[in-house]
């Protein structure tokens, strides 16, 4: 079945310095064959570049083989000039003169009017590998809209920066689908964006933000990468990292996001957002950094190391105030229980500072939809022990690993 969905391309052996070619590189080498003679729409952002750093927008616009007619902007916009959570507006791209339609404003799914005059919609955005990042939600809604309009979808594949083996977290439950939990997949899903698109399309996961719509199947093709392996983290690819959003400026930020982002929703500690190392820390004014590190070290969490840190956030709630805590690193990413790190941190804080217990939370909705369930919040809140949520958090990973292997494009 997948053979009908893939563009089968043949290439010579890559030179040693070019370990991985992404979908846009492969597409260029193939002379843009899938796009020739078609009117092209493009969903992208600044992370959509080739190996030399050229924007996919500019590559398409300058190529005589591609008739690029419209751009579509996800969260942060096609040029990355919109901050997290801010609405993106329709406008004309000054460099190309093309109409840019917003997919992060009044509508998250392209309207049929937006798709008029498009034969094929190309998607080229660097994924972060976590379910709650909105770019994959945009992909699913684009696929849904294109199905209604009879528009083909072409995904230019890119690496999952977390590799292709890391699967953690339970499925989204009914009542908790949203733009940050669009699909019934684990929190870490271990697929490239192309593989994920295939799974969404074939497994009927394209059900809309409330999870209650009829799944729609589009005409989908994927341009696979060349040279990528499931064991690769992004640092192994030889590719340049272009921040896909303002708070993921480095590969380390992408790795750590999965280990701290949920914890940030508790509102108890700073996780480095507003400082130079977003998602890499857990710190507050009242924390004894040495005692905190010692307590975390006592848990002997596999594949994770902590060091004490002291810094003043540059913006946000703690701007200009000296905070104390830990920065965390991965010594063995495959062995680490990445998404549970933040809960071990909360457990340690509760043991050291029981008076700082964040329960009852001021707001619970964002935490619950990011987790895809309210059970994690409820079960953890009883004793603030990681042991109380492990079984529920891991219950779907084996099922998804077996299911997702049907859509692997790489080994």
Rosetta blueprint (number, residue, H / E / L):
1 X L
2 X H
3 X H
4 X H
5 X H
6 X E
7 X L
8 X L
9 X L
10 X L
11 X L
12 X L
13 X L
14 X L
15 X L
16 X L
17 X L
18 X L
19 X L
20 X L
21 X E
22 X L
23 X H
24 X H
25 X H
26 X H
27 X H
28 X H
29 X H
30 X L
31 X L
32 X L
33 X H
34 X H
35 X H
36 X L
37 X L
38 X L
39 X E
40 X E
41 X E
42 X E
43 X E
44 X E
45 X L
46 X L
47 X L
48 X L
49 X E
50 X L
51 X L
52 X L
53 X L
54 X L
55 X E
56 X H
57 X H
58 X H
59 X H
60 X H
61 X H
62 X H
63 X L
64 X L
65 X L
66 X L
67 X E
68 X E
69 X E
70 X E
71 X E
72 X E
73 X E
74 X L
75 X L
76 X L
77 X L
78 X L
79 X L
80 X L
81 X L
82 X L
83 X L
84 X L
85 X L
86 X L
87 X L
88 X L
89 X L
90 X L
91 X E
92 X E
93 X L
94 X L
95 X L
96 X L
97 X L
98 X L
99 X E
100 X E
101 X E
102 X E
103 X L
104 X L
105 X L
106 X L
107 X L
108 X L
109 X L
110 X L
111 X L
112 X L
113 X L
114 X L
115 X L
116 X L
117 X L
118 X L
119 X L
120 X E
121 X E
122 X E
123 X E
124 X E
125 X L
126 X L
127 X L
128 X L
129 X L
130 X E
131 X L
132 X L
133 X L
134 X H
135 X H
136 X H
137 X H
138 X H
139 X H
140 X H
141 X H
142 X H
143 X H
144 X H
145 X H
146 X H
147 X H
148 X H
149 X H
150 X L
151 X L
152 X E
153 X E
154 X E
155 X E
156 X E
157 X L
158 X L
159 X L
160 X L
161 X L
162 X L
163 X L
164 X L
165 X L
166 X L
167 X E
168 X E
169 X L
170 X L
171 X L
172 X L
173 X L
174 X L
175 X L
176 X L
177 X L
178 X E
179 X L
180 X L
181 X E
182 X L
183 X L
184 X L
185 X L
186 X L
187 X L
188 X E
189 X E
190 X L
191 X L
192 X L
193 X H
194 X H
195 X H
196 X H
197 X H
198 X H
199 X H
200 X H
201 X H
202 X H
203 X H
204 X L
205 X L
206 X L
207 X L
208 X L
209 X L
210 X L
211 X L
212 X L
213 X L
214 X L
215 X L
216 X L
217 X L
218 X L
219 X L
220 X E
221 X E
222 X E
223 X E
224 X L
225 X L
226 X E
227 X L
228 X L
229 X L
230 X L
231 X L
232 X L
233 X L
234 X H
235 X H
236 X H
237 X L
238 X L
239 X L
240 X L
241 X L
242 X L
243 X L
244 X L
245 X L
246 X L
247 X L
248 X L
249 X L
250 X L
251 X H
252 X H
253 X H
254 X H
255 X H
256 X H
257 X H
258 X H
259 X H
260 X H
261 X H
262 X H
263 X H
264 X H
265 X L
266 X L
267 X L
268 X L
269 X L
270 X E
271 X L
272 X L
273 X L
274 X L
275 X L
276 X L
277 X L
278 X L
279 X L
280 X L
281 X E
282 X E
283 X E
284 X E
285 X L
286 X L
287 X L
288 X L
289 X H
290 X H
291 X H
292 X H
293 X H
294 X H
295 X H
296 X H
297 X H
298 X H
299 X L
300 X L
301 X L
302 X L
303 X L
304 X E
305 X E
306 X E
307 X E
308 X E
309 X E
310 X E
311 X E
312 X E
313 X L
314 X L
315 X L
316 X L
317 X L
318 X L
319 X L
320 X L
321 X L
322 X E
323 X E
324 X E
325 X E
326 X E
327 X E
328 X E
329 X E
330 X E
331 X L
332 X L
333 X L
334 X L
335 X L
336 X L
337 X L
338 X H
339 X H
340 X H
341 X H
342 X H
343 X H
344 X H
345 X H
346 X H
347 X H
348 X H
349 X H
350 X H
351 X H
352 X H
353 X L
354 X H
355 X H
356 X H
357 X L
358 X L
359 X L
360 X L
361 X L
362 X L
363 X L
364 X L
365 X H
366 X H
367 X H
368 X H
369 X H
370 X H
371 X H
372 X L
373 X L
374 X L
375 X H
376 X H
377 X H
378 X H
379 X H
380 X H
381 X H
382 X H
383 X H
384 X L
385 X L
386 X H
387 X H
388 X H
389 X L
390 X H
391 X H
392 X H
393 X H
394 X H
395 X L
396 X L
397 X H
398 X H
399 X H
400 X H
401 X H
402 X H
403 X H
404 X H
405 X H
406 X H
407 X H
408 X L
409 X L
410 X L
411 X L
